[in-house]
Amino acid sequence: MDTKTAKLLDGKALAEKIYLELADTITELQPKVGRPPGLAVLMVGDNPASAAYVRNKEKACARVGIASFGKHFPTATSFEELSQAIATLNDDPRVDGILVQLPLPNNLDAVALLQQINPNKDADGLHAVNLGRLVRGETGLRSCTPAGVMRLLAEYKISLGGKQAVVVGRSILVGKPMALMLLEADATVTIAHSRSHNLKAITQNADILIAAVGFPGLITADMVKPGAVVVDVGMNRITDASGKSRLVGDVHFEATAGVAEFITPVPGGVGPMTVAMLLQNTVYSYLRATSE
């Protein structure tokens, strides 16, 4: 096989399709509800990557008709001040989704802050209540990145029932909820991680291989079963010898594309889907709030 064989799972194109669907839903509902959906993104400090992510989220909101109630706090902001800001947003009827942009400065307890968000406004799907709903197979807000992966697989009609799925990475952001969503879809799931012995032997069994460790080029072509579906969640900025920086994933793309049947590019694969699912979660909460 050559490198043209693998079909691309185009997250950017699918995200555009989702934006159009969400915009249509909002256009239809807003006159009846009397307000648009609202999303509040809280950012603390001056992390350039975080600032870029927040700008992208706000632009995406504007495109589909979601009102932004973002707040940017200085690095020295206390836990109590942020706690109060979350409490105010929990009580604000214009706000359907709340998101705390991570990472936070080291002096702030991110987990404790996330738990203060009303679970029904938890746009990132990371509150313990929503993770518990996922474990129990109940409806609720889902973690954006793994939900985006599932939507991408569904769009390309990739069957998961009975398949061997390997998730490399065990974070609460991606790895653990990803494994649960795959289980829910009747896949047989293995979770591997940085301390797994003989990772290659594990990944070579995967019909569906999902890499989410944040380690550039960890997955090489010889670790991939021929004809597998490879989903690269990694987003790593590397700088070459000439000083130019670029984004790469956890998968060695060029070589692996010659072995896999489907593969996600980086950028343009999972990243756009994460933002699309954030907006979808916000609209889900909007629909829920307006139907009560």
Protein Blocks (a to p, Z undefined) as FASTA:
>chain_A
ZZklpccddfklmmmmmmmmmmmmmmmmmmmnopacddddddedjdfklmmmmmmmmmmm
mmnopacfbdcddfklcfklmmmmmmmmmmmmkbmbdcddddddfkbcfklmmmmpcfkl
mmnopafklmmmmmnopacdddfklmmmmmmmmmnopafehpacddedjbfklmmmmmmm
mmmnopacddddfklghkllmmmmpmbdcddehpghkbcfklpcghiacddfbdcddddf
kopacdddfbdfklmmmmmmbdcddehilmmmmmmmmmmmmmmmmmmmmmZZ
